[in-house]
Amino acid sequence: MSAPGKRLLAVVGPTASGKSALGIAIARRLHGEIISCDSTAVYRGFDIGTDKVPAALRGGVPHHLVDVVDPTEPYSAARYMREAAAAVRRITAKDRLPVVVGGSGLYYRVLTRGLFEGPGRNPALRRVLGRLANRRGVDRLHRMLVRVDPESADRIHPHDEKRLVRALEVYVLTRRPLTEHFRETRPPLAEYDVLAFALRPDPAVTAERIARRVALQFETGLLDEVRGLLAAGVPADAHPFTGLVYRQVMEHLAGVRDEAATRALIVEENRRYARRQLIWFRKEPNLHWIDGTGETPAAVDAVLSRVAA
């Protein structure tokens, strides 16, 4: 049982579902502060492609774990777990409500359920897997993972070589899938009651919102943002450039495809990502699902009524 008064709220869901709007609305009403749950928003300078809420639109609500590391600095789920848990406790100590908001399923899971640190890196095995990815494509690693750990394969993007290699490494070294290890971990916030809400917009609505979002990203300077980061010395192989939106833009700037095709690809990849996010969150326990987007009064009322219950 958690100590009296130790409560953590969370708003999760697929991309373009209005999580930020709902999180800010709830935090304003309940004397809260927001802890971002986004694996790319932690990086400074990566703003447009991650849809960071500008400071002027945050309604005076403090945001944590946004713009906390340089693009070349490693950032892991384990580090997120430690820093987010520390932020939760700092917010509670100020007699304010911590509100976790975002769509990174792994980050949400490690914060609320813990993380399996796993065996150490095995350089020889990683070299073998890296050579296989170079020869056969990263998709080959994903197909291998599907066979031994289908749950991890569901949540890891087929092109995310770093996480695919780690999941396969854990399986080879322990003979058990990563998801089994996750189930045996201890939560870092065991003393907290977690009240979590997941948004579930209609798929057609999600598709339309994604298309509008991508168009707005290009109109507000996404390409110039990436060019500026490169000109400032951020290396092309920096980890945040491998994420959704930025990976496709980097390919466009390298001449792989024109802008129209790049926009269309980003829209399609976002739609696929939204589906994977929903698959992930459906497997998370104790989520209260809200049908629709987060900007609606009904979504706010659904959270407030559950909080008051």
KOLZAZA-852263 format. One line per 5 residues: number of its first residue (from 1); their letters; for each residue x, y, z of N, C-alpha, C. Coordinates in Angstrom, 1 decimal. Example, Ala and Ser with C-alpha at 12.3 -4.5 7.8 and 13.67 -1.06 7.14 Angstrom:
1	AS	13.2:-5.7:7.8:12.3:-4.5:7.8:13.2:-3.3:7.8 | 12.8:-2.2:7.1:13.7:-1.1:7.1:12.9:0.0:7.9
END
This chain:
1	MSAPG	0.8:-1.2:0.0:0.0:0.0:0.0:0.9:1.3:0.0 | 0.4:2.3:-0.7:1.2:3.5:-0.8:0.9:4.3:0.5 | 1.8:5.3:0.8:1.5:6.2:1.9:0.4:7.1:1.6 | -0.4:7.5:2.6:-1.5:8.4:2.3:-1.0:9.7:1.6 | -1.8:10.0:0.6:-1.5:11.3:-0.2:-0.5:11.1:-1.3
6	KRLLA	0.2:10.0:-1.4:1.2:9.8:-2.4:0.5:9.3:-3.7 | 0.2:10.2:-4.6:-0.5:9.8:-5.8:0.2:10.3:-7.0 | 0.3:9.5:-8.0:0.8:9.9:-9.3:-0.2:9.7:-10.4 | -0.4:10.8:-11.2:-1.3:10.7:-12.3:-0.5:10.5:-13.6 | -1.1:9.8:-14.6:-0.4:9.7:-15.9:-1.4:9.8:-17.0
11	VVGPT	-1.0:10.4:-18.1:-1.8:10.5:-19.3:-1.0:10.0:-20.4 | -1.4:8.8:-21.0:-0.6:8.2:-22.1:-1.5:8.0:-23.3 | -0.9:7.5:-24.4:-1.7:7.2:-25.5:-0.9:7.4:-26.8 | -1.5:7.2:-28.0:-0.8:7.3:-29.2:-0.5:8.7:-29.6 | 0.4:8.9:-30.6:0.8:10.2:-31.0:-0.4:11.0:-31.6
16	ASGKS	-0.4:12.3:-31.4:-1.4:13.2:-31.9:-2.8:12.9:-31.3 | -2.8:12.4:-30.1:-4.1:12.1:-29.4:-4.5:13.2:-28.4 | -3.6:14.3:-28.3:-4.0:15.3:-27.4:-3.6:15.1:-25.9 | -2.5:14.3:-25.7:-2.0:14.0:-24.4:-1.6:15.3:-23.7 | -0.8:16.1:-24.4:-0.2:17.3:-23.7:-1.3:18.2:-23.3
21	ALGIA	-2.3:18.4:-24.1:-3.4:19.3:-23.8:-4.2:18.8:-22.5 | -4.4:17.5:-22.5:-5.1:17.0:-21.3:-4.2:17.1:-20.1 | -3.0:16.8:-20.2:-2.1:16.8:-19.1:-2.0:18.2:-18.5 | -1.9:19.2:-19.4:-1.8:20.6:-18.9:-3.1:21.0:-18.2 | -4.2:20.7:-18.8:-5.5:21.0:-18.2:-5.7:20.4:-16.8
26	IARRL	-5.3:19.1:-16.7:-5.4:18.5:-15.4:-4.4:19.1:-14.4 | -3.2:19.3:-14.8:-2.2:19.9:-13.9:-2.7:21.3:-13.4 | -3.3:22.1:-14.3:-3.7:23.4:-13.8:-4.8:23.3:-12.8 | -5.7:22.3:-13.0:-6.8:22.2:-12.1:-6.4:21.5:-10.7 | -5.4:20.7:-10.8:-5.1:19.9:-9.6:-3.7:20.3:-8.9
31	HGEII	-3.3:21.5:-9.3:-2.0:22.0:-8.6:-0.9:21.0:-8.9 | -0.7:20.7:-10.2:0.2:19.7:-10.6:1.4:20.2:-11.4 | 2.4:19.4:-11.6:3.5:19.6:-12.5:3.7:18.4:-13.4 | 4.1:18.7:-14.6:4.2:17.6:-15.6:5.6:17.0:-15.8 | 5.7:15.7:-15.9:6.9:15.0:-16.1:6.8:14.4:-17.5
36	SCDST	7.6:14.8:-18.5:7.5:14.3:-19.8:7.8:12.8:-19.9 | 7.1:12.1:-20.7:7.4:10.6:-20.9:7.6:10.5:-22.4 | 8.7:11.1:-22.9:9.0:11.1:-24.3:10.5:10.9:-24.5 | 10.9:9.9:-25.2:12.3:9.5:-25.3:13.2:10.5:-26.2 | 12.5:11.3:-27.0:13.3:12.3:-27.8:13.2:13.7:-27.2
41	AVYRG	12.1:14.0:-26.5:11.9:15.4:-26.0:13.0:15.7:-24.9 | 13.7:14.7:-24.4:14.8:15.0:-23.5:15.9:15.7:-24.1 | 16.0:15.7:-25.5:17.2:16.3:-26.2:17.0:17.7:-26.5 | 17.9:18.6:-26.2:17.9:20.0:-26.5:17.9:20.2:-28.0 | 17.1:21.1:-28.5:17.2:21.5:-29.9:16.3:20.7:-30.8
46	FDIGT	15.8:19.6:-30.4:14.9:18.7:-31.2:13.4:19.1:-30.7 | 12.9:20.1:-31.3:11.7:20.7:-30.8:10.5:20.5:-31.8 | 10.6:20.8:-33.0:9.5:20.7:-33.9:9.1:19.3:-34.2 | 10.1:18.5:-34.4:9.7:17.1:-34.7:9.2:16.3:-33.6 | 9.4:16.8:-32.4:8.9:16.1:-31.2:7.6:16.8:-30.6
51	DKVPA	7.2:17.9:-31.3:6.0:18.6:-30.9:6.1:19.0:-29.4 | 7.2:19.5:-29.0:7.3:20.0:-27.6:6.3:21.2:-27.5 | 5.7:21.2:-26.4:4.8:22.4:-26.1:5.6:23.6:-25.8 | 5.5:24.7:-26.6:6.3:25.9:-26.2:6.0:26.4:-24.8 | 6.9:27.0:-24.2:6.8:27.4:-22.8:5.6:28.4:-22.7
56	ALRGG	5.3:29.2:-23.7:4.2:30.1:-23.6:2.8:29.5:-23.6 | 2.8:28.2:-24.1:1.5:27.5:-24.2:1.3:26.4:-23.1 | 2.2:26.5:-22.1:2.1:25.5:-21.0:1.2:25.9:-19.9 | 0.6:27.0:-20.0:-0.3:27.5:-19.0:0.3:27.7:-17.6 | 1.6:28.0:-17.6:2.3:28.2:-16.3:2.6:26.9:-15.6
61	VPHHL	2.3:25.8:-16.2:2.6:24.5:-15.6:4.1:24.1:-15.8 | 4.8:23.9:-14.7:6.2:23.4:-14.9:6.3:22.1:-15.6 | 7.3:21.9:-16.5:7.5:20.7:-17.2:8.9:20.1:-16.8 | 9.0:18.9:-16.6:10.3:18.2:-16.2:10.7:17.2:-17.2 | 12.0:17.0:-17.4:12.6:16.0:-18.3:12.3:16.4:-19.7
66	VDVVD	12.3:17.7:-20.0:12.3:18.2:-21.4:13.6:19.0:-21.5 | 14.3:18.8:-22.6:15.5:19.6:-22.9:16.5:19.4:-21.7 | 16.8:18.2:-21.4:17.7:18.0:-20.2:19.1:17.5:-20.7 | 19.3:17.0:-21.9:20.6:16.5:-22.4:20.9:17.0:-23.7 | 22.2:17.1:-24.0:22.7:17.5:-25.4:22.4:16.3:-26.3
71	PTEPY	22.3:16.6:-27.6:22.0:15.5:-28.6:23.0:14.4:-28.6 | 24.3:14.6:-28.2:25.3:13.6:-28.3:25.4:12.8:-27.0 | 24.6:13.2:-26.0:24.7:12.5:-24.7:23.8:11.3:-24.7 | 24.3:10.2:-24.2:23.5:9.0:-24.1:22.4:9.2:-23.1 | 21.2:8.6:-23.5:20.1:8.7:-22.5:19.3:7.4:-22.7
76	SAARY	19.1:6.7:-21.6:18.6:5.4:-21.6:17.3:5.3:-20.7 | 16.5:4.2:-20.9:15.3:4.0:-20.1:15.7:4.0:-18.6 | 16.8:3.4:-18.3:17.3:3.3:-16.9:17.5:4.7:-16.3 | 18.1:5.6:-17.1:18.3:6.9:-16.6:17.0:7.7:-16.5 | 16.1:7.5:-17.4:14.8:8.1:-17.3:14.1:7.6:-16.0
81	MREAA	14.1:6.3:-15.8:13.5:5.8:-14.6:14.0:6.5:-13.3 | 15.3:6.7:-13.2:15.9:7.3:-12.0:15.5:8.8:-11.9 | 15.6:9.5:-13.1:15.4:10.9:-13.0:13.9:11.3:-12.9 | 13.1:10.5:-13.6:11.6:10.7:-13.5:11.2:10.4:-12.1 | 11.6:9.3:-11.4:11.2:9.0:-10.1:11.7:10.1:-9.1
86	AAVRR	12.9:10.6:-9.3:13.4:11.7:-8.5:12.5:12.9:-8.6 | 12.1:13.2:-9.9:11.2:14.4:-10.1:9.9:14.2:-9.5 | 9.3:13.0:-9.5:8.1:12.7:-8.9:8.1:13.0:-7.4 | 9.2:12.6:-6.7:9.3:12.8:-5.3:9.5:14.3:-5.0 | 10.3:15.0:-5.8:10.5:16.4:-5.6:9.2:17.2:-5.7
91	ITAKD	8.4:16.8:-6.7:7.1:17.5:-6.8:6.2:17.2:-5.6 | 6.1:15.9:-5.2:5.3:15.6:-4.1:5.8:16.3:-2.8 | 7.1:16.5:-2.7:7.6:17.2:-1.5:7.1:18.6:-1.4 | 6.8:19.2:-2.6:6.3:20.6:-2.6:4.8:20.6:-2.5 | 4.2:19.5:-2.2:2.7:19.4:-2.0:2.0:19.7:-3.3
96	RLPVV	2.6:19.3:-4.4:2.0:19.4:-5.7:1.8:18.0:-6.3 | 1.0:17.9:-7.4:0.7:16.6:-7.9:1.6:16.3:-9.1 | 2.3:15.2:-9.1:3.1:14.8:-10.3:2.2:14.2:-11.4 | 2.3:14.7:-12.6:1.5:14.2:-13.7:2.4:13.8:-14.9 | 2.5:12.5:-15.1:3.3:12.0:-16.2:2.6:12.0:-17.5
101	VGGSG	3.2:12.6:-18.6:2.4:12.8:-19.8:3.4:12.3:-21.0 | 2.9:11.4:-21.8:3.7:11.1:-23.0:3.2:9.8:-23.6 | 4.0:9.4:-24.7:3.6:8.2:-25.4:4.7:7.2:-25.5 | 5.8:7.4:-24.8:6.9:6.4:-24.8:6.5:5.2:-23.9 | 6.0:4.1:-24.5:5.5:3.0:-23.7:6.6:2.5:-22.7
106	LYYRV	7.8:2.3:-23.2:8.9:1.7:-22.4:9.2:2.7:-21.2 | 9.2:4.0:-21.4:9.5:4.9:-20.3:8.4:4.9:-19.3 | 7.2:4.8:-19.8:6.1:4.7:-18.8:6.2:3.4:-18.0 | 6.5:2.3:-18.7:6.6:1.0:-18.0:7.7:1.0:-16.9 | 8.9:1.5:-17.3:10.0:1.4:-16.3:9.7:2.3:-15.1
111	LTRGL	9.0:3.4:-15.3:8.7:4.3:-14.2:7.6:3.7:-13.3 | 6.7:3.0:-13.8:5.6:2.5:-13.0:5.8:1.1:-12.6 | 6.6:0.3:-13.3:6.8:-1.1:-13.0:8.2:-1.6:-12.8 | 9.2:-0.7:-13.1:10.5:-1.0:-12.9:11.2:-1.4:-14.2 | 12.5:-1.7:-14.0:13.4:-2.0:-15.2:14.3:-3.1:-14.9
116	FEGPG	14.4:-4.0:-15.8:15.4:-5.1:-15.7:16.7:-4.5:-16.3 | 17.7:-4.3:-15.5:19.0:-3.8:-15.9:19.7:-4.7:-16.9 | 19.6:-6.0:-16.6:20.1:-7.0:-17.6:21.6:-7.2:-17.5 | 22.1:-8.2:-18.3:23.5:-8.5:-18.3:24.3:-7.3:-19.0 | 25.6:-7.3:-18.7:26.4:-6.2:-19.3:26.5:-6.4:-20.8
121	RNPAL	27.0:-5.4:-21.5:27.1:-5.4:-22.9:28.1:-6.5:-23.3 | 27.8:-7.2:-24.4:28.7:-8.2:-24.9:29.2:-7.8:-26.3 | 30.4:-7.1:-26.3:30.9:-6.5:-27.6:31.0:-7.5:-28.7 | 31.4:-8.7:-28.5:31.5:-9.7:-29.6:30.1:-10.0:-30.2 | 29.2:-10.2:-29.3:27.8:-10.5:-29.8:27.2:-9.3:-30.6
126	RRVLG	27.5:-8.2:-30.1:27.0:-6.9:-30.7:27.6:-6.8:-32.1 | 28.9:-7.1:-32.2:29.5:-7.0:-33.5:28.9:-8.0:-34.5 | 28.6:-9.2:-34.0:28.0:-10.2:-34.9:26.6:-9.7:-35.4 | 25.8:-9.1:-34.5:24.5:-8.6:-34.8:24.6:-7.4:-35.7 | 25.6:-6.6:-35.4:25.7:-5.4:-36.3:26.1:-5.7:-37.7
131	RLANR	27.0:-6.7:-37.8:27.4:-7.2:-39.2:26.2:-7.8:-39.9 | 25.3:-8.5:-39.2:24.1:-9.1:-39.8:23.2:-8.0:-40.2 | 23.0:-7.0:-39.4:22.2:-5.8:-39.8:22.7:-5.1:-41.1 | 24.0:-5.0:-41.1:24.6:-4.3:-42.3:24.4:-5.2:-43.6 | 24.6:-6.5:-43.5:24.5:-7.3:-44.6:23.0:-7.6:-45.0
136	RGVDR	22.2:-7.9:-44.1:20.8:-8.3:-44.4:19.8:-7.2:-44.1 | 20.1:-6.1:-43.5:19.2:-5.1:-43.1:18.7:-5.3:-41.7 | 18.4:-4.1:-41.1:18.0:-4.1:-39.7:16.7:-5.0:-39.5 | 15.9:-5.0:-40.6:14.6:-5.8:-40.5:14.9:-7.3:-40.1 | 16.1:-7.8:-40.5:16.5:-9.2:-40.2:16.5:-9.3:-38.7
141	LHRML	17.1:-8.4:-38.0:17.1:-8.4:-36.5:15.7:-8.5:-35.9 | 14.8:-7.7:-36.5:13.5:-7.6:-36.0:12.8:-9.0:-36.2 | 13.0:-9.6:-37.4:12.4:-10.9:-37.6:12.9:-12.0:-36.6 | 14.2:-11.9:-36.3:14.8:-12.8:-35.3:14.1:-12.6:-33.9 | 13.9:-11.3:-33.6:13.3:-11.0:-32.3:11.8:-11.5:-32.3
146	VRVDP	11.1:-11.4:-33.4:9.7:-11.9:-33.4:9.7:-13.3:-33.0 | 10.7:-14.1:-33.4:10.7:-15.5:-33.1:10.9:-15.8:-31.6 | 11.8:-15.0:-31.0:12.2:-15.4:-29.6:11.5:-14.5:-28.5 | 11.0:-13.3:-28.9:10.4:-12.4:-28.0:9.4:-11.5:-28.7 | 8.2:-12.1:-29.1:7.3:-11.3:-29.9:6.8:-10.1:-29.2
151	ESADR	6.7:-10.1:-27.9:6.2:-8.9:-27.2:7.2:-7.7:-27.4 | 8.4:-8.0:-27.2:9.4:-6.9:-27.5:9.4:-6.5:-28.9 | 9.2:-7.4:-29.8:9.2:-7.1:-31.3:8.0:-6.2:-31.6 | 6.9:-6.3:-30.8:5.7:-5.5:-31.0:6.0:-4.0:-30.7 | 6.8:-3.8:-29.6:7.0:-2.5:-29.1:8.3:-1.8:-29.7
156	IHPHD	9.2:-2.5:-30.3:10.4:-2.0:-30.9:10.3:-1.8:-32.4 | 10.6:-0.6:-32.8:10.4:-0.3:-34.2:11.4:-1.2:-35.0 | 10.9:-1.7:-36.2:11.8:-2.6:-37.0:13.1:-2.0:-37.4 | 13.3:-0.7:-37.4:14.5:0.0:-37.8:15.3:0.5:-36.6 | 14.9:0.2:-35.3:15.6:0.7:-34.2:16.7:-0.3:-33.8
161	EKRLV	17.8:-0.2:-34.5:18.8:-1.3:-34.3:19.4:-1.3:-32.9 | 19.5:-0.2:-32.2:20.0:-0.2:-30.9:19.2:-1.1:-30.0 | 17.9:-0.9:-30.0:17.0:-1.6:-29.0:16.8:-3.1:-29.5 | 16.8:-3.3:-30.8:16.7:-4.7:-31.3:18.0:-5.5:-30.8 | 19.1:-4.9:-31.0:20.4:-5.6:-30.6:20.3:-5.9:-29.1
166	RALEV	19.9:-4.9:-28.3:19.8:-5.2:-26.8:18.9:-6.3:-26.5 | 17.7:-6.3:-27.1:16.7:-7.3:-26.8:17.2:-8.7:-27.2 | 17.9:-8.8:-28.3:18.5:-10.1:-28.8:19.7:-10.5:-27.9 | 20.4:-9.5:-27.5:21.6:-9.7:-26.6:21.1:-10.3:-25.3 | 20.1:-9.7:-24.7:19.5:-10.3:-23.4:19.0:-11.7:-23.6
171	YVLTR	18.4:-12.0:-24.7:17.8:-13.3:-24.9:19.0:-14.3:-25.1 | 20.0:-14.0:-25.8:21.1:-14.9:-26.1:21.9:-15.2:-24.8 | 22.1:-14.1:-24.0:22.9:-14.2:-22.8:22.1:-14.9:-21.6 | 20.8:-14.7:-21.6:20.0:-15.2:-20.4:19.1:-16.4:-20.8 | 18.9:-16.6:-22.1:18.0:-17.6:-22.6:16.6:-17.3:-22.2
176	RPLTE	16.3:-16.1:-21.9:14.9:-15.7:-21.5:14.6:-14.4:-22.2 | 13.4:-14.2:-22.7:13.1:-12.9:-23.4:13.1:-11.7:-22.4 | 13.3:-10.6:-23.0:13.4:-9.4:-22.2:12.0:-9.1:-21.5 | 10.9:-9.5:-22.1:9.6:-9.2:-21.5:9.4:-10.1:-20.2 | 10.0:-11.2:-20.2:9.9:-12.0:-19.0:10.7:-11.4:-17.8
181	HFRET	11.8:-10.8:-18.1:12.6:-10.1:-17.1:11.8:-8.9:-16.6 | 11.2:-8.2:-17.5:10.4:-7.0:-17.1:9.4:-7.4:-16.1 | 8.7:-8.5:-16.2:7.6:-8.9:-15.3:8.1:-9.1:-13.9 | 9.4:-9.3:-13.7:10.0:-9.7:-12.4:10.6:-8.5:-11.7 | 10.5:-7.3:-12.3:11.2:-6.1:-11.8:10.3:-5.5:-10.7
186	RPPLA	10.9:-4.6:-9.9:10.2:-3.9:-8.8:10.1:-2.4:-9.2 | 8.9:-1.9:-9.0:8.7:-0.5:-9.4:9.5:0.5:-8.6 | 10.0:1.6:-9.2:10.8:2.5:-8.4:10.0:3.5:-7.5 | 8.6:3.4:-7.7:7.7:4.3:-7.0:6.7:3.4:-6.3 | 7.2:2.4:-5.6:6.2:1.4:-5.0:5.3:2.1:-3.9
191	EYDVL	5.7:3.2:-3.4:4.9:3.8:-2.3:3.8:4.7:-2.9 | 3.7:4.8:-4.2:2.7:5.7:-4.9:1.6:4.9:-5.4 | 0.4:5.5:-5.3:-0.8:5.0:-6.1:-0.7:5.7:-7.5 | -0.7:4.9:-8.5:-0.7:5.4:-9.9:-2.1:5.3:-10.5 | -2.6:6.5:-10.8:-3.9:6.6:-11.5:-3.6:7.0:-12.9
196	AFALR	-3.8:6.1:-13.9:-3.3:6.3:-15.2:-4.5:6.3:-16.2 | -4.4:7.2:-17.2:-5.4:7.3:-18.2:-4.8:7.2:-19.6 | -5.5:6.5:-20.5:-5.0:6.3:-21.8:-6.0:6.8:-22.8 | -5.6:7.6:-23.8:-6.5:8.2:-24.8:-6.6:7.2:-25.9 | -7.8:7.1:-26.5:-8.0:6.2:-27.6:-8.9:6.9:-28.6
201	PDPAV	-8.3:7.7:-29.5:-9.1:8.4:-30.5:-9.5:7.4:-31.6 | -10.6:7.7:-32.4:-10.9:6.9:-33.5:-9.8:6.9:-34.5 | -9.5:5.8:-35.1:-8.3:5.7:-36.0:-8.4:6.7:-37.2 | -9.6:7.0:-37.7:-9.7:8.0:-38.7:-9.3:9.4:-38.2 | -9.7:9.7:-37.0:-9.4:11.0:-36.4:-7.8:11.1:-36.2
206	TAERI	-7.3:10.0:-35.7:-5.8:10.0:-35.5:-5.1:10.2:-36.8 | -5.5:9.6:-37.9:-4.9:9.7:-39.2:-5.0:11.2:-39.7 | -6.1:11.8:-39.5:-6.3:13.2:-40.0:-5.4:14.1:-39.1 | -5.4:13.9:-37.8:-4.6:14.8:-37.0:-3.1:14.6:-37.3 | -2.7:13.4:-37.5:-1.3:13.2:-37.9:-0.9:13.9:-39.2
211	ARRVA	-1.8:13.9:-40.2:-1.5:14.5:-41.4:-1.4:16.0:-41.2 | -2.3:16.6:-40.4:-2.2:18.0:-40.1:-1.0:18.4:-39.3 | -0.6:17.5:-38.4:0.6:17.8:-37.6:1.8:17.8:-38.5 | 2.0:16.8:-39.3:3.2:16.8:-40.2:3.2:18.0:-41.1 | 2.1:18.4:-41.7:2.1:19.6:-42.5:2.5:20.8:-41.7
216	LQFET	2.1:20.9:-40.5:2.4:22.0:-39.7:3.9:22.0:-39.3 | 4.5:20.8:-39.1:5.9:20.7:-38.7:6.7:21.2:-39.9 | 6.4:20.9:-41.1:7.1:21.4:-42.3:6.9:22.9:-42.4 | 5.7:23.4:-42.2:5.4:24.8:-42.4:6.1:25.7:-41.3 | 6.4:25.1:-40.2:7.0:25.9:-39.1:8.5:25.7:-39.0
221	GLLDE	9.1:25.0:-40.0:10.6:25.0:-40.1:11.3:23.8:-39.7 | 10.6:22.6:-39.8:11.3:21.4:-39.5:12.6:21.2:-40.2 | 12.6:21.4:-41.5:13.9:21.2:-42.3:15.0:22.2:-41.8 | 14.6:23.4:-41.5:15.6:24.4:-41.1:16.1:24.0:-39.7 | 15.2:23.4:-38.8:15.6:23.0:-37.5:16.8:21.9:-37.7
226	VRGLL	16.5:21.0:-38.5:17.5:19.9:-38.7:18.8:20.5:-39.3 | 18.7:21.3:-40.3:19.9:22.0:-40.9:20.6:22.8:-39.9 | 19.9:23.5:-39.0:20.6:24.2:-38.0:21.3:23.4:-37.0 | 20.7:22.2:-36.6:21.4:21.3:-35.7:22.7:20.8:-36.3 | 22.6:20.4:-37.6:23.8:19.9:-38.3:24.9:21.0:-38.4
231	AAGVP	24.4:22.2:-38.7:25.4:23.3:-38.8:26.0:23.7:-37.5 | 25.3:23.4:-36.4:25.8:23.7:-35.1:26.8:22.6:-34.6 | 27.0:21.6:-35.4:28.0:20.5:-35.0:27.4:19.3:-34.5 | 26.1:19.1:-34.5:25.5:17.9:-34.0:25.8:16.8:-35.1 | 26.4:15.7:-34.8:26.8:14.7:-35.8:25.6:14.1:-36.4
236	ADAHP	25.6:13.7:-37.6:24.5:13.1:-38.3:24.1:11.7:-37.7 | 25.0:11.1:-37.0:24.7:9.8:-36.3:24.3:10.0:-34.9 | 24.0:11.2:-34.4:23.5:11.4:-33.1:22.2:10.7:-32.9 | 22.0:10.1:-31.7:20.8:9.2:-31.5:19.5:9.9:-31.9 | 19.2:11.1:-31.5:17.9:11.7:-31.8:17.6:11.8:-33.3
241	FTGLV	18.6:11.8:-34.1:18.4:11.8:-35.5:17.9:10.5:-36.1 | 17.9:9.5:-35.2:17.4:8.1:-35.7:16.0:7.9:-35.4 | 15.4:8.9:-34.7:14.0:8.8:-34.3:13.0:9.1:-35.4 | 11.7:8.8:-35.2:10.7:9.1:-36.1:10.7:10.6:-36.4 | 10.4:11.0:-37.6:10.4:12.3:-38.2:11.8:12.7:-38.6
246	YRQVM	12.7:12.7:-37.6:14.1:13.1:-37.9:14.8:12.2:-38.8 | 14.6:10.9:-38.7:15.3:9.9:-39.5:14.9:10.2:-41.0 | 13.6:10.4:-41.2:13.1:10.6:-42.6:13.6:11.9:-43.2 | 13.7:13.0:-42.3:14.2:14.3:-42.8:15.7:14.1:-43.1 | 16.4:13.4:-42.3:17.8:13.2:-42.6:18.0:12.5:-44.0
251	EHLAG	17.2:11.5:-44.2:17.2:10.8:-45.5:16.9:11.8:-46.7 | 15.9:12.7:-46.5:15.5:13.6:-47.5:16.7:14.6:-47.8 | 17.4:15.1:-46.7:18.5:16.0:-46.9:19.7:15.3:-47.6 | 19.7:14.0:-47.4:20.8:13.2:-48.1:20.4:12.8:-49.5 | 19.2:13.2:-50.0:18.8:13.0:-51.3:18.1:11.7:-51.6
256	VRDEA	17.7:11.0:-50.5:17.0:9.7:-50.7:15.7:9.9:-51.3 | 14.9:10.9:-51.0:13.6:11.2:-51.6:13.3:12.6:-51.5 | 12.3:13.1:-52.3:12.0:14.5:-52.3:11.1:14.9:-51.1 | 10.8:16.1:-51.0:10.0:16.6:-49.8:8.6:16.0:-49.8 | 8.0:16.0:-50.9:6.6:15.5:-50.9:6.6:14.0:-50.4
261	ATRAL	7.5:13.2:-51.0:7.6:11.8:-50.6:7.9:11.7:-49.1 | 8.8:12.6:-48.6:9.2:12.6:-47.2:8.0:12.9:-46.3 | 7.3:13.9:-46.7:6.1:14.2:-45.9:5.1:13.0:-45.8 | 4.9:12.4:-47.0:4.0:11.2:-47.0:4.5:10.1:-46.2 | 5.8:9.8:-46.2:6.4:8.8:-45.4:6.3:9.0:-43.9
266	IVEEN	6.5:10.3:-43.5:6.4:10.6:-42.1:5.0:10.4:-41.6 | 4.0:10.8:-42.4:2.6:10.5:-42.1:2.4:9.1:-41.9 | 2.8:8.2:-42.8:2.5:6.8:-42.7:3.3:6.2:-41.6 | 4.5:6.6:-41.3:5.3:6.0:-40.2:4.6:6.5:-38.9 | 4.1:7.7:-38.8:3.4:8.1:-37.6:2.2:7.3:-37.3
271	RRYAR	1.4:7.0:-38.4:0.2:6.1:-38.3:0.6:4.7:-37.8 | 1.7:4.2:-38.3:2.1:2.9:-37.8:2.6:2.9:-36.4 | 3.2:4.0:-36.0:3.7:4.2:-34.6:2.5:4.3:-33.7 | 1.5:5.0:-34.1:0.3:5.2:-33.3:-0.3:3.8:-33.0 | -0.4:2.9:-34.0:-0.9:1.6:-33.9:-0.1:0.8:-32.9
276	RQLIW	1.3:0.9:-33.0:2.1:0.2:-32.1:2.0:0.7:-30.7 | 1.8:2.0:-30.5:1.6:2.5:-29.2:0.3:2.0:-28.5 | -0.7:1.9:-29.3:-2.0:1.3:-28.8:-1.8:-0.1:-28.4 | -1.1:-0.9:-29.2:-0.8:-2.3:-28.9:-0.1:-2.4:-27.6 | 0.9:-1.5:-27.4:1.7:-1.5:-26.2:0.8:-1.2:-25.0
281	FRKEP	0.1:-0.1:-25.0:-0.7:0.4:-23.9:-1.8:-0.6:-23.5 | -2.3:-1.3:-24.5:-3.4:-2.3:-24.2:-2.9:-3.4:-23.3 | -1.6:-3.6:-23.3:-1.0:-4.6:-22.4:-0.6:-4.1:-21.0 | -0.7:-2.8:-20.9:-0.3:-2.2:-19.6:-1.5:-2.4:-18.6 | -1.2:-2.8:-17.4:-2.4:-3.0:-16.4:-2.9:-1.7:-15.9
286	NLHWI	-4.2:-1.7:-15.5:-4.8:-0.7:-14.7:-4.9:0.7:-15.4 | -5.0:0.7:-16.7:-5.2:2.0:-17.4:-6.7:2.2:-17.5 | -7.1:3.5:-17.3:-8.5:3.9:-17.5:-8.6:4.5:-18.9 | -9.3:3.9:-19.8:-9.3:4.3:-21.2:-10.3:5.4:-21.4 | -9.9:6.4:-22.2:-10.8:7.5:-22.6:-10.9:7.5:-24.1
291	DGTGE	-12.1:7.3:-24.6:-12.3:7.3:-26.0:-12.4:8.8:-26.5 | -11.6:9.1:-27.5:-11.6:10.5:-28.0:-10.2:11.1:-27.8 | -10.1:12.4:-28.1:-8.9:13.1:-27.9:-8.8:13.9:-26.6 | -7.6:14.4:-26.3:-7.4:15.0:-25.0:-7.9:16.4:-24.8 | -8.2:17.1:-25.9:-8.6:18.5:-25.8:-10.1:18.7:-25.3
296	TPAAV	-10.8:17.7:-25.3:-12.3:17.8:-25.1:-12.6:18.0:-23.6 | -13.7:18.7:-23.3:-14.1:18.8:-21.9:-14.5:17.4:-21.4 | -15.0:16.5:-22.2:-15.3:15.2:-21.7:-14.1:14.4:-21.2 | -12.9:14.6:-21.9:-11.7:13.9:-21.4:-11.3:14.5:-20.0 | -11.3:15.8:-19.9:-11.0:16.4:-18.6:-11.9:15.9:-17.5
301	DAVLS	-13.2:15.9:-17.8:-14.2:15.5:-16.8:-14.0:14.0:-16.4 | -13.6:13.2:-17.4:-13.4:11.8:-17.1:-12.2:11.6:-16.1 | -11.2:12.4:-16.3:-10.1:12.3:-15.3:-10.5:12.9:-14.0 | -11.1:14.0:-14.0:-11.4:14.7:-12.7:-12.4:13.8:-11.9 | -13.4:13.2:-12.6:-14.3:12.4:-11.8:-13.7:11.2:-11.2
306	RVAA	-12.7:10.6:-11.9:-12.0:9.4:-11.4:-11.1:9.8:-10.2 | -10.5:11.0:-10.3:-9.6:11.5:-9.2:-10.4:11.7:-8.0 | -11.7:12.2:-8.2:-12.5:12.5:-7.0:-13.2:11.3:-6.4 | -13.2:10.2:-7.1:-13.9:9.0:-6.7:-13.2:8.4:-5.4
END
